[in-house]
Amino acid sequence: GEVRALPFLLTVTGEGKDGFFFTTGLGVAFIRISVLVPGEGPGVPPTTVETRNQTRLAYTLGLGYQLKGSTPVSLQVRYQGNGENGLNGLGFYVGFKF
């Protein structure tokens, strides 16, 4: 099957000491789940695809570090979560923080 989510979050970022920062966010995730459903009985196709659309609460929690130097490069780890456990997990990011 196929599982995907499109989260829309309102995030807040705070600065810590020595280049560390945190981020947290809350919002909504639009989730689409496609699963294979086995057929039953004679003459029924062996499997069909059933698609469900859901709207769930979404959130993120993260911690980052702003590298020192002339380039605004940052490293960040975030936990992304929502109502569908199969889509929750950690993300590792490298980015530019202006």
C-alpha positions in Angstrom: 0.0 0.0 0.0 0.9 3.7 -0.1 0.8 6.2 2.7 1.5 9.9 2.4 0.9 13.0 4.4 1.0 16.7 3.7 1.4 18.7 7.0 0.7 22.4 7.5 2.2 23.6 10.7 2.5 26.9 12.6 6.0 26.8 14.1 7.9 28.7 16.7 11.7 28.8 17.0 13.6 30.0 20.0 17.3 30.7 20.4 19.4 29.1 23.1 23.0 29.5 24.2 26.1 28.7 22.2 24.4 28.4 18.9 21.6 26.0 19.9 18.0 26.6 19.0 14.7 24.7 19.3 11.6 24.6 17.2 8.1 23.3 17.8 5.0 23.3 15.7 1.4 22.4 15.6 -1.1 22.1 12.8 -3.0 19.7 10.5 -1.9 16.8 8.3 -3.9 15.7 5.2 -3.2 11.9 5.0 -4.0 9.5 2.1 -3.7 5.8 2.8 -4.0 3.2 0.0 -4.2 -0.5 1.0 -4.7 -3.7 -0.8 -7.8 -5.5 0.2 -8.0 -9.3 -0.6 -10.9 -10.4 -2.7 -13.4 -13.0 -1.4 -15.3 -15.7 -3.2 -15.2 -17.0 -6.7 -15.1 -14.6 -9.6 -13.8 -11.7 -7.4 -10.5 -10.1 -8.3 -7.7 -11.3 -6.0 -7.1 -7.8 -4.7 -8.5 -4.3 -4.9 -7.1 -1.0 -3.8 -9.0 0.9 -1.1 -8.0 4.6 -0.6 -8.9 6.6 2.6 -8.4 10.3 3.1 -7.9 11.6 6.7 -7.3 14.9 8.4 -5.3 14.6 11.6 -3.5 16.7 14.1 0.2 17.2 13.2 3.2 18.3 15.3 6.9 18.7 15.3 9.6 19.0 17.9 13.2 19.9 17.0 16.6 20.9 18.2 19.2 22.5 16.1 22.7 24.0 16.1 23.9 27.1 14.2 27.4 26.5 12.9 29.9 29.3 13.7 31.5 31.1 10.8 30.7 33.3 7.8 28.0 30.9 6.3 24.6 30.6 8.0 24.5 26.8 8.0 22.5 25.0 10.6 22.0 21.3 11.6 18.7 20.1 13.0 17.0 17.0 14.2 13.2 16.9 14.3 10.5 14.5 15.4 7.5 14.7 13.0 4.2 13.3 14.3 0.6 13.0 13.4 -2.4 10.7 14.0 -1.1 8.0 11.7 1.7 6.0 13.5 3.2 4.8 10.2 4.2 8.4 9.3 5.8 9.4 12.6 9.6 9.6 12.7 12.8 11.5 13.0 14.2 13.8 10.3 17.8 15.1 10.0 18.2 18.5 8.3 21.0 20.7 7.0 20.0 24.1 6.0 20.6 27.8 5.9 19.2 29.8 8.8 18.9 33.5 8.1 
